[in-house]
Structure formats: C-alpha cells, structure tokens
C-alpha cells in the first residue's frame, strides 16, 4: 500500500501541528514518516493511515519532533556563522580594509580621549537603536515573505531573525566589557586596542547580518537547498 498525495498533505499538516514551522525540516520529517508508514503497512496492511502515522510518530520519543528540530537548528547555526565569516574576511582585503581601519581608528581615538566614556556610550546607544529598528523591519519582511510563499525555510529564518538579534545583543556585551575594563585599567593603550578591535568587528558583523545577508537571501537559499527553485 502506497501513500497518496492527500496523505502527504496530511503529514505536512501533522508536522505543523507539532510545532515544526520550517518547510525544509517538515519535508525531511514527512519523508521519514512516509517511508516508515509504508513499512508498517507491509507488516499490518489493514492498519489505518492515522494509526500507522501515530505508531511512526511514537518512535521519535517523548519530545516528538523537538529533538530533530533542535539538531537541525544547531547544524544551520554552524552554516550561518560560516557564511558570516566568509563575508567578514572580505572586509580585511582591499578596498574594504581601508574602511575597516577607519572604523577601528575612530573607536580607538574615542577610547583614548579624555571624554571617551561619554562618546563611546553615545555611539553604541545610537547603534543599538538602529539595530532595533532594523530588526523590526526585518521581522516584518520575513512575515511578508512567508505570506507570499506560504512556507519558511530554516536558513531563511536564521538570516532574518538570528542575524538581527545578534546585531542587537553583541553591542550590549561589548559595552559591558567597556565598563568592566574601564573600571579596572582606565583605558590604557592595550585595553583601548582590544575594545576598538572588538567594536570594529561588531560593526562589521552587524552590517553583514542586517544589510548584506537579507539582500542575498535568494542566492543563499538556492545554494543551500537544491530543491528551492523546484518548490
């Protein structure tokens, strides 16, 4: 006995009802369930589709699909940060290295000036405000994309949500480090060098996360998912 197209649609619905919202993860789970259900039917051909599906689902354990989803998120997280690293490396080659050094020099001068605390704090407050607004904009955009295609890919979710979140959180950690070091060493040249370097990297990573990757979403999805253009 073989599964029909209607059965497949029901399996997709079943995964969504069990909190799997990403189409690529849904497809992998549906494929697994479909194969397992057909194997169950070979042993018990009189079993209904729903009962065979439930037997297959129980094999995933107490937490159902959550363990699979968590593992997929870990895998995509590594992939996502490799993509970011690729773009970061470009900033340390001509001509972007000039802009990179200019950003570093800007932070270093702030940290070694007599009014470093006021200006350094102000720069990060403005940047955090910008990333918060941009994060709101990207969240709206991902909702529009999902409504248009009626599906959401896990990598797509990372690009629009994880990137914006990181770009907002990382500056907060950088500023906290600024406060801690300032209390200890009052910003000698070596502490200013460290913080200027970290701040420069945070700005670059934030720009890539908020502006570069969202514009390259289609290309990144095509590269990662061979079936993307077929859906």
N, C-alpha and C positions, 0 to 999 in steps of 0.2 A: 504493500500500500504506500502511495506517494502523497506528499503534502501538496495541496492545491495553492493557487495564488491567494485565495481567501485565507487559508491557514497561515500563510506567510504574513499577510497584513495583520492578522490577529496576534501573531508573535511579536511583531513590531509594537503593536499597541500594548501587549503584555510587558515588554521591556520598559516602555514609557511609564506605565502604571507602577513599575517598581523602581522609579527614580533614575532611570538611565535616559538622559536628555540628549546625548551626543549621537548623531547618526552613525558615525563610524564604529562606535562601541556597540550600538544597537545591532548593526549589521553583523558584527562578529558574534554576538550572543545569539542572534536569530539563526545564523548559520550553524552554530553549535547545537542549539535546541532542535533545529530541523533534522540534522543528522541523527541525533540521539533518539528523537521521537520515531524516526523510521526504523532504527534498530530495535526499539521497544516493540513496535508493531510486528516486526518479523517474529518475535517471540510470543507476543499476545496480539494477534490480528483483530480480535474482537473489541479491544480497548478503545474507548472514545478518544478523540483528539485532546479534549480538556484533561482527562485523566492521565494520558500519556505525557502531556505537557507538564502537569504537576509533578509527576514522577521524575521527569528530567530536571525540573527546577529544584527539587529537593536535593539533588546531587551537588548543588552549589553551596550547601551548608546553611547554617543558622542565619547568616547575614546576606544570603541571596547573592545578588549581583554586586554588592558593595565591594567585596574583595577584588573582583575583576576590575571594577571601575577605579579603585584606588591604585592598582598596579598600572593601569593604563595612564593614569594621571602622572605617576612617577616617571614612566617612560617618556611621556610627552614633555614633562618638565625638563628632563635632560636634553631632549631635542630642541626645545625652545631656547634654553640658555646657550646651546651650541650655535644656534642661529644668531643670537645677540652677540656672542663672542666674535663671530665672523665679521659682523658689521663694525664692532668696536675696533678690530685690528685695522680696518680701513682708515681710522682716524689717526693712526700712527704711521701713515705714509703720505707722501706729497699728493695733493697740496693741503690736505686736511690737517697735517701735522702742525702747520703754521697756526691755524685756528685753535688747535688743541693746546699749543704752548701759550697762546694769548690768554686762553681761559685760565690755565694754570697760573700764569703771571699775575692775572687780575686777583685771584684768590690769595696768592702769596703776599702781594702788596697790601691787601686788606688785613691779613693776619699779622703782618709785621709793623703796621702803622699804630699810632697811639689811640686810634678810635676803632680798632679792629672789631671789638665786640659789637658795637652799635651797627656798623655797616655789614658785618658778616651775618648777623642776626637778620637784618633787613633783607638782604639778598635771598636768604633761604625762606623767609616768610613770603616774599613775592613769588618765589619759585614753587613753593608748596601750594599757594593759592592758584597759580597757573595750572599745576598738575591736577588739582582737584576739579577745576573747571573742565580741563581736557578729559579727565576720567568720566565725568558726567556726560560729555559729548560722545565719547566712545561707547558708553553703555547704551545711549540712545541709538547709535549707529548699529550696534550688534543686534538690537531688537528689530530694527528695520530690515537688516539682512535676513534674520530668522523668519520674519513675517513674509518676506518676499520669496524665499526658497522653501519655507516650511521645514527646514532642518538646520541643525547646528553641529559643526564638526568640532572635535575636541581641540585641535590645534587652533582653530578659529577663535574658540573661547579663550584660549591662553593669550592670543595676540591682543584681543580687545579688553580682557579683564585683568589677567595676571600682570601684563605689562604696565597698565595704568596704575594698578595697585602698588607694584614695585617702585614705580617712578615717584609715587607719593610717600611711601614708607621709608625708602632709603635715605632721603634728605633728612628726615627726622632723626635717624640713627647717627647720621653724620654730624648734625648739630649737637646731639647729646655728647658725642665724642669731643666736639669742640669745647663744650662746657667743662667736661671732666679734665681734659688736658690743660685747659686754661687755668683751672683751679690748682693744678699741680706744678706746672712749669712756666706759666705766664708767657707762653708762646715764644720760646727761643727759636732760632732758625730751623732746627731739626724738626720741632713739633709743627711749625708753620709749613715746612716742606711736606710733611706727612699729610696734614689736613688739606693742603692745597691740591695735592695729588689725588686724594680721595674725593674731594669736591669736584675736581675736573672729570674724574671717571663717572661720578654720579650724574653730572650734567649730560655727558655723552650717552650713557645708558638710558637716561630719561628721555632724551631726544629720540633715540632709536626706538624705544618702547612706545612712545606716544605719537610719533610722526612718521618714522620710516617704515616700521613693520606693518601698520594698518594699511598703508598705501600699497604694500606688496603682498597683501593677503591672498589675492587670486593666484599669483605665481607660487607662493609658498604652499598653498593647498594643492595645486596641481603637481608640485614636486613631491609632496609627502603622500598624497593619495592618488594612485594611478587611476582609480575609478571616479575621481572627482568630476571630470568632464562628461562622464557617461551617465551621471545621475540627473 
